């Protein structure tokens, strides 16, 4: 998109330029980390000069913080929408888990940025997780726990330690993607291939439908409803519109074929 279009207002052109810089920064930081990313490359990819980049962001660190906030704000907004949806507690929790799974593969920049920050945290290096945890993760964590407490109190969810329920449901997603390279070495199958992703997201939600609900039939219905209402996404982080559309089409075809094969086996 040409940000120099004279039909646009100066404010619109400025917003577009800043957005392009942020999008390029997210891709570069997720690929190379804070130390490895170069502002020259970010500016070139965004279609601006370095002077304009530094007009909007005072330093590379400032740009990095803005990129992280942009990604985390998107996660917070989508999670809040799910938590506040007009649905039962169990259905909302299943939707949170499915959203977490889908985000982990359809937004690889989110996953990579989190991994970079976790490495910096474990090394005792200066990192951005503390302020991000306070601003984004703590409020969501508290809301999810309150959601589970309400589900247990209402009798919809089984009476177990709610922290363990959260770890079991969301932690399984984290382990699946972190262990994907080792899993491929052990099994010879790629856990991140579209067909396998389609199968895994389906069985993960169906499993929770059979384990965290007091009424398994109700749980099965909730799992089916969540899967039906949430089509498998592609990869919005793809660098071009053509490749993004191709990936979405490929993954959706794989998902349909996987479901059809399961029906035939039954």
FIKESE-437718 format. One line per 10 residues: number of its first residue (from 1); their letters; for each residue x, y, z of C-alpha. Coordinates in Angstrom, 1 decimal, m for minus. Layout:
NUM> A> X Y Z ~ ...
This chain:
1> XXXXXXXXXX> 0.0 0.0 0.0 ~ 1.4 3.4 m1.0 ~ 1.6 5.7 2.0 ~ 2.3 8.7 m0.2 ~ m1.1 8.6 m1.8 ~ m2.1 12.3 m2.0 ~ m5.8 11.5 m1.5 ~ m5.0 10.4 2.1 ~ m4.8 12.9 4.9 ~ m1.4 13.5 6.6
11> XXXXXXXXXX> m2.6 11.7 9.7 ~ m3.7 8.6 7.7 ~ m0.3 8.5 5.9 ~ 1.5 8.8 9.2 ~ m0.6 6.0 10.8 ~ 0.0 3.8 7.8 ~ 3.7 4.4 7.9 ~ 3.9 3.6 11.6 ~ 1.8 0.4 11.1 ~ 4.1 m0.7 8.3
21> XXXXXXXXXX> 7.2 m0.2 10.5 ~ 5.6 m2.1 13.3 ~ 4.6 m5.0 11.1 ~ 8.1 m5.2 9.6 ~ 9.6 m4.9 13.1 ~ 7.5 m7.8 14.4 ~ 8.7 m10.0 11.6 ~ 12.4 m9.1 12.0 ~ 12.4 m9.3 15.8 ~ 10.6 m12.6 15.8
31> XXXXXXXXXX> 13.1 m14.0 13.3 ~ 16.3 m12.5 14.6 ~ 15.6 m11.4 18.2 ~ 16.4 m7.9 19.5 ~ 20.1 m8.2 19.1 ~ 20.1 m9.7 15.6 ~ 17.4 m7.5 14.1 ~ 18.6 m4.5 12.1 ~ 16.8 m1.2 11.8 ~ 18.0 m0.8 8.2
41> XXXXXXXXXX> 16.3 m4.0 7.3 ~ 13.1 m3.1 9.1 ~ 13.0 0.3 7.4 ~ 13.6 m1.3 4.0 ~ 10.9 m3.9 4.5 ~ 8.5 m1.2 5.7 ~ 9.3 1.0 2.6 ~ 10.5 4.0 4.6 ~ 13.9 5.5 5.4 ~ 15.6 5.2 8.7
51> XXXXXXXXXX> 15.0 8.9 9.5 ~ 11.2 8.3 9.4 ~ 11.6 5.1 11.5 ~ 13.4 7.1 14.2 ~ 10.9 9.8 13.9 ~ 8.2 7.4 15.2 ~ 10.5 5.3 17.5 ~ 13.4 6.9 19.4 ~ 15.6 3.8 19.4 ~ 15.6 0.1 18.4
61> XXXXXXXXXX> 14.7 m0.8 22.0 ~ 11.7 1.6 21.8 ~ 10.6 0.0 18.5 ~ 11.0 m3.5 20.1 ~ 8.8 m2.5 23.1 ~ 6.2 m1.1 20.7 ~ 6.3 m4.3 18.6 ~ 5.8 m6.5 21.7 ~ 2.9 m4.3 23.0 ~ 1.2 m4.5 19.6
71> XXXXXXXXXX> 1.4 m8.3 19.5 ~ 0.3 m8.7 23.2 ~ m2.5 m6.2 22.8 ~ m4.0 m8.3 20.0 ~ m3.8 m11.4 22.2 ~ m5.4 m9.5 25.1 ~ m8.2 m8.2 22.9 ~ m9.1 m11.6 21.4 ~ m8.9 m13.3 24.8 ~ m11.1 m10.6 26.5
81> XXXXXXXXXX> m13.7 m11.0 23.7 ~ m13.9 m14.8 24.4 ~ m14.0 m14.4 28.2 ~ m16.9 m11.9 27.9 ~ m18.8 m13.9 25.3 ~ m22.4 m15.0 25.8 ~ m21.7 m18.7 26.4 ~ m21.4 m21.1 29.3 ~ m18.2 m21.2 31.4 ~ m17.1 m24.4 29.9
91> XXXXXXXXXX> m17.6 m23.3 26.3 ~ m15.7 m20.1 26.9 ~ m12.8 m22.0 28.4 ~ m12.7 m24.4 25.5 ~ m12.7 m21.4 23.2 ~ m9.8 m19.9 25.1 ~ m7.8 m23.1 24.8 ~ m8.6 m23.4 21.1 ~ m7.7 m19.7 20.5 ~ m4.3 m20.3 22.3
101> XXXXXXXXXX> m3.6 m23.3 20.0 ~ m4.5 m21.5 16.8 ~ m2.5 m18.5 17.8 ~ 0.6 m20.6 18.4 ~ 0.8 m21.7 14.8 ~ m1.1 m19.0 12.8 ~ 1.0 m16.3 14.4 ~ 4.5 m17.7 14.6 ~ 5.8 m14.2 15.4 ~ 3.9 m14.3 18.7
111> XXXXXXXXXX> 5.4 m17.7 19.5 ~ 8.9 m16.6 18.5 ~ 8.8 m13.3 20.4 ~ 7.7 m15.1 23.6 ~ 10.5 m17.6 23.2 ~ 13.1 m14.9 22.7 ~ 11.9 m13.1 25.9 ~ 11.8 m16.4 27.9 ~ 15.4 m17.0 27.0 ~ 16.4 m13.5 28.0
121> XXXXXXXXXX> 14.5 m14.0 31.3 ~ 16.2 m17.4 32.1 ~ 19.6 m15.9 31.3 ~ 19.0 m13.1 33.8 ~ 19.2 m10.5 31.0 ~ 17.1 m7.4 30.8 ~ 13.8 m8.4 29.3 ~ 10.3 m7.1 28.7 ~ 8.3 m9.8 30.3 ~ 7.9 m8.2 33.7
131> XXXXXXXXXX> 5.9 m5.1 32.5 ~ 4.1 m7.2 29.9 ~ 3.1 m9.8 32.6 ~ 1.7 m7.0 34.8 ~ m0.1 m5.3 32.0 ~ m1.4 m8.2 29.8 ~ m0.9 m11.6 31.4 ~ m1.8 m11.1 35.0 ~ m5.3 m9.7 34.3 ~ m6.0 m12.5 31.9
141> XXXXXXXXXX> m4.7 m15.1 34.3 ~ m7.0 m13.8 37.0 ~ m10.0 m13.8 34.8 ~ m9.4 m17.3 33.5 ~ m9.1 m18.5 37.1 ~ m12.3 m16.8 38.1 ~ m14.0 m18.4 35.0 ~ m12.9 m21.8 36.1 ~ m14.0 m21.1 39.7 ~ m17.4 m20.2 38.4
151> XXXXXXXXXX> m17.6 m23.3 36.3 ~ m16.8 m25.5 39.3 ~ m19.2 m23.7 41.6 ~ m22.0 m24.1 39.0 ~ m21.4 m27.8 38.6 ~ m20.6 m27.6 34.9 ~ m16.9 m28.4 35.5 ~ m15.4 m31.1 37.6 ~ m14.2 m30.3 41.1 ~ m10.4 m30.3 40.8
161> XXXXXXXXXX> m7.6 m27.9 41.5 ~ m8.3 m25.1 39.0 ~ m4.6 m24.3 38.5 ~ m4.0 m27.9 37.4 ~ m6.9 m27.6 35.0 ~ m5.4 m24.5 33.5 ~ m2.0 m26.0 33.3 ~ m3.3 m29.2 31.7 ~ m5.4 m27.4 29.1 ~ m3.1 m24.6 28.1
171> XXXXXXXXXX> 0.2 m26.2 29.0 ~ m0.5 m29.0 26.6 ~ m0.5 m26.4 23.8 ~ 2.8 m24.9 24.9 ~ 4.4 m28.4 25.1 ~ 3.1 m29.4 21.7 ~ 4.7 m26.5 19.8 ~ 7.9 m26.4 21.9 ~ 8.5 m30.1 21.4 ~ 7.6 m30.2 17.7
181> XXXXXXXXXX> 11.2 m30.5 16.4 ~ 11.9 m33.4 18.8 ~ 8.6 m35.1 18.0 ~ 9.4 m35.0 14.3 ~ 12.8 m36.6 15.0 ~ 11.2 m39.4 17.1 ~ 8.1 m40.1 15.0 ~ 9.2 m39.0 11.5 ~ 5.9 m37.0 11.2 ~ 5.8 m33.2 11.2
191> XXXXXXXXXX> 3.5 m31.9 14.0 ~ 3.2 m28.5 12.3 ~ 2.0 m29.9 9.0 ~ m1.5 m28.6 8.2 ~ m3.3 m32.0 8.4 ~ m1.7 m32.9 11.7 ~ m2.5 m29.5 13.1 ~ m6.1 m29.9 12.1 ~ m6.3 m33.3 13.8 ~ m4.5 m32.2 16.9
201> XXXXXXXXXX> m6.7 m29.1 17.5 ~ m9.8 m31.3 17.1 ~ m8.7 m34.1 19.4 ~ m7.4 m31.6 22.0 ~ m10.8 m29.9 22.4 ~ m12.7 m33.2 22.3 ~ m10.4 m34.6 25.0 ~ m11.2 m31.6 27.3 ~ m14.9 m32.1 26.5 ~ m14.6 m35.6 28.1
211> XXXXXXXXXX> m12.4 m34.7 31.0 ~ m13.3 m31.3 32.6 ~ m17.1 m31.4 32.4 ~ m19.2 m33.2 35.0 ~ m21.6 m34.3 32.2 ~ m19.6 m35.8 29.4 ~ m22.4 m35.6 26.9 ~ m22.7 m31.9 27.6 ~ m18.9 m31.6 27.3 ~ m19.0 m33.4 23.9
221> XXXXXXXXXX> m21.7 m31.0 22.7 ~ m19.6 m28.0 23.9 ~ m16.5 m29.3 22.2 ~ m18.4 m29.8 18.9 ~ m19.9 m26.4 19.1 ~ m16.6 m24.7 19.7 ~ m14.9 m26.5 16.8 ~ m17.8 m25.9 14.4 ~ m17.9 m22.1 15.3 ~ m14.1 m21.7 14.9
231> XXXXXXXXXX> m12.7 m22.7 11.5 ~ m9.1 m23.5 11.3 ~ m7.2 m20.3 10.4 ~ m4.2 m20.0 8.1 ~ m1.1 m18.0 8.9 ~ m1.7 m14.2 9.0 ~ 2.0 m13.7 9.6 ~ 2.8 m14.8 6.0 ~ 4.7 m12.0 4.2 ~ 2.5 m11.6 1.3
241> XXXXXXXXXX> m1.3 m11.7 0.6 ~ m0.8 m14.4 m2.0 ~ 1.1 m16.7 0.2 ~ m1.3 m16.0 3.1 ~ m4.3 m17.0 1.0 ~ m2.5 m20.1 m0.3 ~ m1.7 m21.2 3.2 ~ m5.2 m20.7 4.5 ~ m6.6 m22.6 1.5 ~ m4.1 m25.4 2.0
251> XXXXXXXXXX> m4.8 m25.8 5.7 ~ m8.5 m25.6 5.3 ~ m8.4 m28.4 2.6 ~ m6.2 m30.5 4.9 ~ m8.7 m29.9 7.8 ~ m11.6 m31.0 5.6 ~ m9.8 m34.1 4.3 ~ m8.8 m35.1 7.9 ~ m12.4 m34.8 9.1 ~ m13.6 m36.9 6.1
261> XXXXXX> m11.0 m39.6 6.7 ~ m12.1 m39.8 10.4 ~ m15.7 m40.2 9.4 ~ m14.8 m43.0 7.0 ~ m12.8 m44.8 9.6 ~ m15.8 m44.7 12.0
